[in-house]
Every structure is written in structure tokens, then in C-alpha cells.
Amino acid sequence: MQDYKDLVAWQKSHEFVISIYKSLSEFPKEETYNLVSQIKRASTSIPANIVEGAGRFTPKDFAHFLQNALGSSHEIEYLILLSKDLGYMNINIYTIHVQHINEIKAMLISLIKKVRG
């Protein structure tokens, strides 16, 4: 077990969730229970899986939850692309989010490799 707050991947993914939530205020109301809800779930799944994995006792378990976080990062990458293509997210915000999620994915991949040793 380790303190998840010390993990840079968690710190970055937590910041990412906050920035995602702020950008959702521009979405149409009819997407509240559809796309907006899915984006919230996928984005929060990244740091939540890191936290859950950090609380496990074995590296194998931790790596499993990091893999789940990586899967959610791929999901959110698609969802923000869809949001941009539907005209719900402007290109500047989209670009910032893509850069952020790519950084998180790289960190997760590196951390998974390290944990698996």
C-alpha cells in the first residue's frame, strides 16, 4: 500500500477531472444524462482506479487497477473527440484535454511497467 496522493499520475488525473467538469457547463442540457454523464464517469474512473489500486496489498492487484485507469483514459479520449465533433467542445479546450490525457496515459503506462517490474 502507498499513499495515492504521492503519485504524479493521480495528481495529474485529479486535475484533469476538475478541468473536464468545468468544460461541461457549455454542453446542451439534453446531454446531461447521456454524454455528460458518460464523460464524468470515464474521467473520474481514472483517479478512482489509481486510488483503489494503491490501497491493494500486491503489485499485481495495483497493476490491474492501473490498467483499468488506462482503459478509462482511452475512453475519455474518444468521448472528448466526439464532443468536439458534435460541436459541444471548442477546439482550444479539446486540444488542452487531449494533451492532458496523453500525458496521463504515458504516466500510467510507465507506472504499470514499473509496478509489474
VMD Tcl script that draws the C-alpha trace (Angstrom):
set ca {
  {0.00 0.00 0.00}
  {1.14 3.50 -0.73}
  {-0.31 6.98 -0.47}
  {-2.02 7.66 -3.79}
  {-1.62 11.43 -3.29}
  {2.13 10.99 -3.80}
  {1.62 9.54 -7.29}
  {2.04 12.11 -10.06}
  {-0.31 10.09 -12.26}
  {-3.04 10.51 -9.65}
  {-2.29 14.23 -9.22}
  {-2.49 14.85 -12.98}
  {-5.63 12.76 -13.40}
  {-7.31 14.57 -10.49}
  {-6.51 17.94 -12.13}
  {-7.84 16.54 -15.41}
  {-11.19 15.62 -13.83}
  {-11.56 19.13 -12.46}
  {-10.83 20.69 -15.87}
  {-13.25 18.27 -17.57}
  {-16.05 19.12 -15.14}
  {-15.52 22.84 -15.76}
  {-15.72 22.40 -19.53}
  {-19.02 20.50 -19.35}
  {-21.01 23.59 -18.42}
  {-21.16 24.51 -22.12}
  {-22.88 21.27 -23.16}
  {-26.57 21.28 -24.09}
  {-29.00 20.36 -21.32}
  {-30.32 17.38 -23.30}
  {-26.88 15.74 -22.98}
  {-26.91 15.88 -19.15}
  {-27.88 12.24 -18.73}
  {-26.11 10.96 -21.82}
  {-22.75 12.24 -22.98}
  {-22.09 14.49 -19.98}
  {-22.78 11.64 -17.57}
  {-20.53 9.27 -19.52}
  {-17.70 11.83 -19.62}
  {-17.96 12.37 -15.87}
  {-17.88 8.62 -15.17}
  {-14.94 7.93 -17.50}
  {-12.86 10.85 -16.28}
  {-13.41 10.16 -12.57}
  {-12.69 6.48 -13.15}
  {-9.03 7.28 -13.87}
  {-8.02 8.71 -10.46}
  {-10.53 6.47 -8.66}
  {-8.87 3.33 -10.05}
  {-5.45 4.65 -9.10}
  {-6.70 5.21 -5.55}
  {-8.29 1.79 -5.33}
  {-5.19 0.08 -6.71}
  {-2.87 1.96 -4.36}
  {-4.88 0.54 -1.48}
  {-4.26 -3.05 -2.54}
  {-1.62 -5.23 -0.98}
  {0.03 -6.77 -4.04}
  {1.72 -5.21 -7.08}
  {-0.38 -7.50 -9.30}
  {-3.59 -6.03 -7.88}
  {-2.23 -2.49 -8.19}
  {-1.26 -3.11 -11.84}
  {-4.77 -4.41 -12.54}
  {-6.37 -1.17 -11.33}
  {-3.80 0.91 -13.19}
  {-4.78 -1.00 -16.33}
  {-8.43 -0.11 -15.64}
  {-7.42 3.55 -15.29}
  {-5.61 3.32 -18.64}
  {-8.73 1.88 -20.25}
  {-10.79 4.77 -18.90}
  {-8.23 7.24 -20.26}
  {-8.72 5.78 -23.74}
  {-12.49 6.02 -23.29}
  {-12.36 9.68 -22.26}
  {-10.05 10.43 -25.17}
  {-12.76 9.22 -27.54}
  {-15.56 10.99 -25.65}
  {-13.84 14.37 -25.88}
  {-13.22 13.78 -29.60}
  {-16.93 13.03 -30.02}
  {-17.79 16.15 -28.01}
  {-15.62 18.28 -30.28}
  {-17.04 16.73 -33.44}
  {-20.61 17.32 -32.22}
  {-19.74 20.97 -31.62}
  {-20.11 20.80 -27.84}
  {-16.43 21.47 -27.11}
  {-14.36 24.14 -28.83}
  {-11.07 23.18 -30.45}
  {-8.92 25.01 -27.89}
  {-10.45 23.19 -24.91}
  {-10.33 19.92 -26.83}
  {-6.62 20.39 -27.58}
  {-5.85 21.09 -23.92}
  {-7.79 18.00 -22.83}
  {-6.07 15.78 -25.41}
  {-2.63 16.94 -24.33}
  {-3.55 16.33 -20.71}
  {-4.96 12.84 -21.31}
  {-1.97 11.84 -23.45}
  {0.33 12.85 -20.60}
  {-1.76 10.81 -18.15}
  {-1.75 7.77 -20.46}
  {2.05 7.92 -20.74}
  {2.36 8.14 -16.95}
  {0.00 5.20 -16.44}
  {1.87 3.04 -18.95}
  {5.16 3.87 -17.24}
  {3.71 3.16 -13.81}
  {2.20 -0.15 -14.95}
  {5.59 -1.25 -16.29}
  {7.28 -0.22 -13.05}
  {4.74 -2.00 -10.83}
  {4.90 -5.18 -12.91}
  {8.70 -4.96 -12.64}
}
mol new
graphics top color blue
foreach p $ca { graphics top sphere $p radius 0.5 }
foreach p [lrange $ca 0 end-1] q [lrange $ca 1 end] { graphics top cylinder $p $q radius 0.2 }
display resetview
